[in-house]
Amino acid sequence: MSLRVGGIIRFERTFTAEDVELFTKISRDEGSHHVTPDEQGRLIIQGLLTATLPTKIGGDYNVLARKMNFEFLRPVFTADTLRCEVKIEQLEEQDEKTLITASFICQNQNEKEVLRGDFSGVIKK
């Protein structure tokens, strides 16, 4: 898919306990809620691990982020399936790069918003 202003990119992900454990080791965000399961056997996913969802387009489209804004709205658990929608707000062609601005919303399987925000950056040609 080529990027265009107004275009929406959608994808889903379910984070596992192993994802949380790996991120805990990397980030050292070792809050008890990330390492001790709740009564349903779930871990709370670190906010910044959740925030990797909208950054997926960085890998898909070679976007180098310059600014990122996140609003964390509710906890995300290892049993949750998150759907992320990234909307391309602006594209500006320059000599050797394209400037990009996008907004995003992530919802859980119950259609509750868990994360929203925006980012801007460049796409190298």
N, C-alpha and C positions, 0 to 999 in steps of 0.2 A: 504494500500500500504506500502510495506517495503521500506526503504530508501536504495539507492544504488548510487555509484558514477556515475555521468552523468544523473541520474534520474531528471525529471522535474515535479514539482508540480504546477498545475494551479488552479486558483480560481478567482472569480469575486465578486465585491461589489459595490453597489451604496450607498454613504453616504447621509443621509437625513439632513434637517435643524435641526431636533431634535438631531441628532448625534453631529452636530457642536455646538449646544447650550449646550449640556451636557459636551462636551470636553472643551468648553470655561469656564464653571464653574469650572471644575476640574483643568485645566491648568492655568487659569487666563490669557490666551492669548486672550485679549479682543480688539485686533485691530479693527478699524471701518470696515475693509473689511470682518471681521468674524461675525459682528453683524448687519451690514446694507446691505440689499439685493441690488444687482446691478439693472440696468434697465430691466433685464430679470427675476428678482425675485430670483436670486441665491446668495448664500453666497460662499465666498472663504473658502475652507477647510484648517484648520491649517496644516502646513507641518508635524508636528509630528502625527497628526491624520491620515494623508495619510500614514505615515510610519508604522502604525499598520498593514497594509496589509501583508508585508512579515513576520511579527512576528507571523502570524497565525499558522505557522508550529510549533512554540514553544508550543502552546497548543495541537496541533494535535500529536506531537511526543515527548513531554516532553523535549524540547531543552531549556537549560538555557544559555542565551546569555552571552558572555564575551566581545565581540567587535561588534560594528555595525557602518557601514559607509553608509551615505545617500548622494545622489546628487539629489537635487530638481531641475527639469528641466523646469517646467511650472506650472502655477496655476491649481488647481483642484477645480471644482465647485460642488455644491450639486446636480446638474442635471447630472453629469458625472457618467458613469459606468466604473469602472477601472478593468482591467484584470492584474493579477499579475502572473508572472512565476518565480519560485524559482528553481535554478539548483544546485544540490548537487555536489560540487567540490571535496570534500575530506571527507572521513570517516576513522577514525583510532581507532581501538578497543584497549582499555586498560583494566586493571583489573576490575574495577567496573563502568566504563563509556566508552562512545564512544565520541571522539572528532569529531566535524563536522565543515565544512566550506562550505558556500553556497553563490551564487550570485543571484541577482534578478533584474528584469525589470518590471515596471508597466506602462501600456499604458491606455489611455482613449478610449472611444468608437470610436474615429476617428483614432485610431492606432498611436497616437502621444505619445512618451515616456514622462511620467510626473515625474518618479522617478526611480533611479537605485542605486545599491550599493551592499554591501556584508555584511556578518556576520559570526562570528565563536562562538562556544560555546561547551557545553557538553550535552550528553544525558545520564542521569543516568539509570543504569540497574536495 
